[in-house]
């Protein structure tokens, strides 16, 4: 049984330079009560697929179901069971936090009494009691995101879509929101989230889909994805960045793949099969070459390593900029 099911989703836009294939045959499956994270570089299709699944745009081809409801054939029914929080907090700055939530409730056709009750309940759940009666324009970024997320929960949705929910938040606000999201999932809510933070995907998701070019190119748990690149990473930090070229050649000689140099110009690393033995050989050869080290060691592969291997890019600034749906979209 699946709560979210998409098959063969395609979305093509027309542009002056030719067709833009935002989705190129994407398949997704999310079981009930689980969290699936979508990771992908800029323009990969993450936000586009969320817009399709939440009935905001129609695909060029393909099918999409939420809790068995065909979102293309019956979008109104789908909207009654989903909650959506986009990349930017969709709140009215001139209203208080409480009034924003009350308004959402009324838009969902709750009675005035029920809308007020639900708004108060969410204000307390999201720890906004002291700020709830103040205009949102005075809220911090973290408080705005909490109000926006609370708005997505007014109808107690079966399925929640979060599009980069913590982008732009400070670490403390991000951790606070993570706690709220974990509580939601523990209550049985099914969650599909996009994120540019690999740690966020690692912490929150049961399953991760890596997306590139409008397709899912890898899928699995964080541990399963990390296991794809195997072994350990040998990492050395150089005293002199001028030695980076020599260090890269030596690490590459003993590694399972090409060694890379970090943006600081001093950190060089490579994936290896036998970590301790490879580190021993690397240190010996670096010593013979006269390369001085500030530090050396091993680490387990990270999701960023997986991301880099699969897409050729580091997972930085992965928010996408896909054009809004137009009348001439195919």
C-alpha positions in Angstrom: 0.0 0.0 0.0 1.2 3.5 -0.9 0.1 6.9 0.2 1.8 8.8 -2.6 2.2 7.2 -6.0 3.5 8.9 -9.2 4.3 7.2 -12.4 5.9 8.5 -15.6 5.5 12.2 -14.7 6.6 14.6 -17.4 6.4 18.3 -17.4 7.6 20.4 -20.4 7.6 24.1 -20.7 8.2 26.2 -23.8 10.9 28.8 -23.7 12.6 31.1 -26.2 15.6 28.7 -26.3 13.4 25.6 -26.7 11.5 23.1 -24.6 12.4 22.8 -20.9 11.9 19.3 -19.5 11.3 20.0 -15.8 10.1 16.4 -15.3 11.3 13.6 -17.6 9.5 10.5 -16.5 9.6 10.6 -12.7 8.3 7.7 -10.6 7.7 8.1 -6.8 6.2 5.8 -4.2 5.8 6.7 -0.5 4.3 4.3 2.0 1.8 5.5 4.7 3.3 7.1 7.8 6.8 7.5 6.4 9.0 10.4 5.3 10.5 10.6 1.9 13.1 13.3 1.1 13.8 14.6 -2.4 17.4 15.7 -3.0 18.6 17.2 -6.2 20.7 20.0 -7.8 19.3 23.3 -9.0 16.5 22.6 -11.6 16.3 18.9 -10.9 12.5 18.9 -10.7 11.9 18.7 -6.9 9.5 21.6 -6.6 7.8 20.8 -9.9 6.9 17.3 -8.7 5.5 18.7 -5.5 3.4 21.2 -7.4 2.0 18.3 -9.5 1.2 16.2 -6.5 -0.5 19.1 -4.7 -2.7 19.9 -7.7 -1.0 23.3 -8.4 0.1 22.4 -11.9 -0.8 19.6 -14.3 1.9 17.3 -15.8 2.4 16.9 -19.5 2.2 13.2 -19.1 1.9 10.6 -16.3 -0.3 9.7 -13.3 -0.3 10.8 -9.7 -2.3 9.5 -6.7 -2.5 10.5 -3.1 -4.3 8.1 -0.8 -5.8 6.4 -3.8 -7.2 9.7 -5.2 -6.3 10.6 -8.7 -5.0 14.2 -8.2 -5.5 15.0 -11.9 -9.0 13.7 -12.2 -10.2 14.7 -8.8 -8.1 17.6 -7.5 -10.7 18.9 -5.0 -10.8 15.6 -3.2 -7.1 15.5 -3.1 -6.9 18.9 -1.5 -9.1 17.9 1.3 -6.5 15.4 2.6 -3.2 17.2 2.0 -1.3 20.1 3.6 1.4 22.1 1.8 4.1 24.4 3.1 6.1 26.0 0.2 9.6 27.4 0.1 8.4 30.8 1.3 6.1 31.4 4.3 2.6 32.1 2.9 1.3 34.3 5.6 -0.5 37.7 5.8 1.9 40.0 7.5 -0.9 42.4 8.6 -2.8 39.6 10.5 -1.7 38.1 13.8 -0.5 34.5 13.9 -3.8 33.4 15.4 -5.8 35.3 12.7 -3.7 33.7 9.9 -4.5 30.2 11.2 -8.2 31.1 11.8 -8.4 32.4 8.2 -6.9 29.1 6.8 -9.5 27.2 8.8 -12.4 29.3 7.3 -10.9 28.8 3.8 -11.2 25.0 4.5 -14.9 25.6 5.4 -14.5 25.0 9.1 -17.1 26.6 11.2 -16.1 29.9 12.9 -16.0 28.1 16.3 -13.9 25.2 15.0 -11.5 27.5 13.1 -10.8 29.4 16.3 -10.4 26.2 18.3 -8.0 24.7 15.8 -6.0 27.9 15.5 -5.5 28.1 19.3 -4.6 24.4 19.4 -1.9 24.9 16.8 -0.6 28.1 18.4 0.0 26.1 21.5 1.5 23.1 19.7 4.0 25.3 17.9 4.9 27.2 21.1 3.7 30.6 19.7 1.3 31.4 22.6 3.1 34.7 23.5 3.5 35.8 19.9 0.2 34.5 18.6 -1.7 37.8 19.0 1.0 39.9 17.4 1.1 40.9 13.7 3.2 38.4 11.7 5.2 41.3 10.2 7.1 41.5 13.5 7.9 37.7 13.5 11.4 36.3 13.0 12.0 34.0 10.1 11.7 30.9 12.3 8.4 32.1 13.7 7.0 32.7 10.2 7.9 29.3 9.1 6.2 27.8 12.1 3.0 29.7 11.4 3.2 28.6 7.8 3.7 25.0 8.8 0.9 25.2 11.3 -1.4 26.5 8.5 -0.6 23.4 6.5 -1.9 21.3 9.5 -5.2 23.0 10.1 -7.2 20.2 8.6 -5.0 17.4 10.1 -3.9 16.2 6.7 -3.1 12.6 5.9 -0.3 13.8 3.7 2.0 16.7 4.2 4.2 18.3 1.5 7.1 20.4 2.7 9.2 22.2 0.1 12.5 23.2 1.7 10.9 23.9 5.0 14.0 25.2 6.8 15.7 27.2 4.1 17.0 30.5 5.5 16.5 29.5 9.1 19.3 29.7 11.7 20.5 26.4 13.2 18.4 26.8 16.4 15.2 27.4 14.5 16.0 24.6 12.1 16.4 22.1 15.0 13.2 23.3 16.6 11.3 22.7 13.3 12.9 19.3 13.0 11.4 18.4 16.3 7.9 19.4 15.2 8.3 17.5 12.0 9.4 14.3 13.9 6.3 14.6 16.1 4.0 14.8 13.1 5.5 11.7 11.6 5.2 9.8 14.9 1.5 10.6 14.8 1.2 8.8 11.4 1.3 11.6 9.0 2.9 10.8 5.6 5.5 13.4 4.6 7.2 14.3 1.3 9.9 16.9 1.7 12.4 18.6 -0.5 15.5 20.0 1.1 18.9 21.5 0.3 20.3 20.3 3.7 21.7 16.8 3.5 21.7 16.6 7.3 18.0 17.3 7.3 17.4 14.4 4.9 19.6 12.2 7.0 17.8 13.2 10.3 14.2 13.2 9.1 13.7 10.7 6.3 13.0 7.0 6.1 13.9 7.0 2.4 15.7 9.4 0.0 15.2 9.9 -3.7 18.1 11.6 -5.5 16.7 13.5 -8.5 18.6 14.9 -11.5 17.3 15.9 -14.9 13.7 15.4 -13.9 14.2 11.7 -13.0 14.9 9.7 -9.9 18.5 8.4 -10.3 19.0 6.7 -7.0 16.7 5.7 -4.1 17.1 4.2 -0.6 17.8 4.9 3.0 20.6 7.2 3.9 22.7 4.2 4.9 21.9 2.3 1.7 22.9 5.3 -0.4 26.1 5.8 1.5 26.9 2.1 1.0 26.8 2.6 -2.7 30.2 4.4 -2.6 31.5 1.9 0.0 34.4 1.9 2.4 35.8 5.0 3.9 37.2 8.3 2.9 40.9 9.1 3.5 41.2 12.8 4.3 44.4 14.8 4.7 44.8 18.5 5.5 48.0 20.1 4.1 50.2 22.6 5.7 51.0 24.2 2.3 48.2 24.4 -0.3 50.9 24.4 -3.0 51.2 20.6 -2.3 47.6 20.0 -3.3 48.4 18.7 -6.7 51.0 16.2 -5.4 48.7 15.1 -2.6 45.8 14.6 -5.0 47.9 12.4 -7.3 49.1 10.2 -4.3 45.7 9.8 -2.8 44.3 9.0 -6.2 46.9 6.3 -6.6 45.6 4.5 -3.5 41.9 5.3 -3.8 38.9 3.9 -5.4 38.3 6.8 -7.8 39.5 10.3 -8.3 40.8 12.3 -5.3 39.3 15.8 -4.8 40.6 19.0 -3.3 38.3 21.0 -1.0 37.4 24.7 -1.6 40.0 25.6 1.1 42.8 24.3 -1.1 44.2 22.3 1.8 41.9 19.4 2.2 42.4 16.4 -0.1 40.3 13.2 0.1 39.5 10.0 -1.7 37.3 7.0 -1.3 39.0 3.8 -0.4 38.1 0.1 0.0 40.4 -0.8 2.9 40.6 2.4 5.0 43.4 1.6 7.5 45.7 0.1 4.9 45.1 2.8 2.3 45.8 5.5 5.0 49.1 3.8 5.9 50.2 3.8 2.2 49.1 7.3 1.7 51.0 8.7 4.7 54.1 6.8 3.6 54.0 8.2 0.1 53.2 11.7 1.2 56.2 11.5 3.6 58.5 10.4 0.9 57.3 13.2 -1.4 58.0 15.8 1.4 54.3 16.8 1.7 53.7 18.2 5.2 50.4 17.5 6.8 48.4 19.4 9.4 46.0 16.4 9.9 45.1 13.0 8.4 42.4 10.5 9.1 39.4 8.5 7.8 35.7 9.2 7.8 32.6 7.4 6.7 31.0 8.5 3.4 28.4 11.3 3.8 25.3 12.0 1.8 27.2 14.8 0.2 29.7 12.2 -1.2 26.7 10.2 -2.6 25.3 13.4 -4.1 28.6 14.3 -5.7 29.1 10.9 -7.2 25.6 10.6 -8.6 25.2 14.2 -9.9 28.7 15.5 -10.3 27.8 18.4 -8.0 27.9 19.2 -4.4 24.6 19.5 -2.6 24.7 23.3 -2.2 22.1 25.8 -3.2 19.8 23.1 -4.5 16.7 25.3 -4.6 15.4 25.2 -8.1 14.1 27.9 -10.4 11.6 26.2 -12.7 9.3 28.6 -14.6 5.7 29.0 -13.5 3.1 27.1 -15.5 2.1 29.0 -18.6 -0.7 28.7 -21.1 1.7 27.4 -23.7 3.2 24.7 -21.6 2.7 21.3 -23.2 
